[in-house]
Amino acid sequence: MRFIFILLLSLCSLNAMAQKNNKNSKHTEAGIVASYTDSLTALVDRIQKQHQSKEAPSPYLFRLFAPGTVYTSALAQRMANSSGSDAGNHLPSLGSTDDSQLQLNEAINEHLNTSYVLIPQFFSTTQQALVSGGRLISDIEKPIEETVLLNETTPEVVIPVVAIEAVEPEVKKPNFWAFKGNGSLQFTQSYYSKNWYQGGEKNYAMLSQLTVEANYNNQRRVQWDNKFEAQLGFQTSETDQYHKFKATNNLLRLTSSLGIKAVGHWNYAAQLQLETQPYNSYKANSDEITAAFLAPLYVRSSIGMDYIIKKKRFEGKLHLAPLSYVITYVNRDELIERYGIDEGHRSKHEWGPNVEFTFTYHMWKNISWASRLYWFSNFHLTRIEWENTLNFTINKYLSAKLFLYPRFDDSNENYRAGENHDGTFLMFKEWLSLGLNYDF
């Protein structure tokens, strides 16, 4: 049926072209259509008989669907018909032939001859060119084998059915937690001879740091950030008769911030921060303690908004809290007065606004800047802390660190009234060290 459809389509096209090219000759048009119809009818009869008898398709049919070629057998048949000769003499040798093959060949030749006249532009080569180029075999020495078609006697092919056990899909829940950390151990050393013209004191210093973060973000509404920081540093001193080592860096801090998506980069936020120190601090050449574990302990809680910043090399968070609550707790009686706590109490309570800005900026490939800016006021006294750490990475395990820490604090009334401070509330700490560093 596919052949019939294509041939009918060709008939319509040729008929339309014949009408266009032969407007002034109705007799010629009618003759061409009649001749073509007769050849097409013979071809259709042949195809139907072939399907009914389940014969293999004729090899002559390829000329109808191959690229346009002028065949000598078609031209010879037209010339033979004109002179009354037998068209079958011009049938290519295909082994054994019969009358049905001769009829089919004649019908195909008639169709080709008509096409040569009406649509010559569709034919770009000749049979001689194909034969000389080796692309057409003019003779077939042995008969074409018939295609075996399936019928009722064909043995049934049994396809075994393999039983497949039901497999329950494993559903893995996404992990919204992200963990990271950093540990470092830095060393410094200085030496001065006894007769050094400017004077000086040789010393050794060690500074250790540990930062661990556990952050939850479900990528929809909830973000919960948790950060633990520990710092402990010691320095030797020959002039201190009471202490072989003095604590220079002394910090334990836990910050937990819960954010609920608001709009854009803004989150509704609640923050809780605990801060104290792990080791006792002493005055020089004295056993008087200035600070100790839980003396003081700062508990800071606040409610406000967070603005999240994430860019290619910059990541930060701005916490704005119009309402914050700070508890200062001291568990040692001798330090209660030092931190402005009333006699007979161990804690004081303060209310006021609070701003905290933390960020990490990767300035260059091996240089990063981590910073924390904290501001709190109870509308009477103010505390400002600005911690800055510049990390110079040498390789995966070595780095140099520069720590800069200005601090403004007039919240301690005893400190403000002290004899040795002269009303100056700005303090500053700095250190530069080289040592081990590891990110995990």
Buried (B, 14 or more C-beta within 10 A) or exposed (E): EEBEEEBEEBBEBBBEEBEEBBEEEEEEBEEBBEBBEEBBEBBBBBBEEBEEEEBEBBEBBEBBEEEBBBBBBBBBBBEBBEEEEEBBEBBBEBEEBEEBBBBBBBBBBBBBBBBBEBBEEEBEBBBEEBEEEEEBEEEEEEEEEEEEEEEEEEEEEEEEEEEEEEEEEEEEEEEBEEEEBBBBBBEBEEEEEEEEEEEEEBBBBBBBBBBBBBBBBEEEEBBBBBBBBBBBBBBBBEEBEEBEBBBBBBBBBBBBBBBEBBEEEBBBBBBBBBBBBBBBBBEEEEEEBEBBBBBBBBBBBBBBBBBBEEEEEEBBBBBBBEEBBBBBBBBBEEBBEBBBBEEEEBBBEBEBBBBBBBBBBBEEEEEBBBBBBBBBBBEEBBBBBBBBBBBBBEEEEBBBBBBBBBBBBBBBEEBBEEEEEEEEBEEEEEBEBBBEBEBE
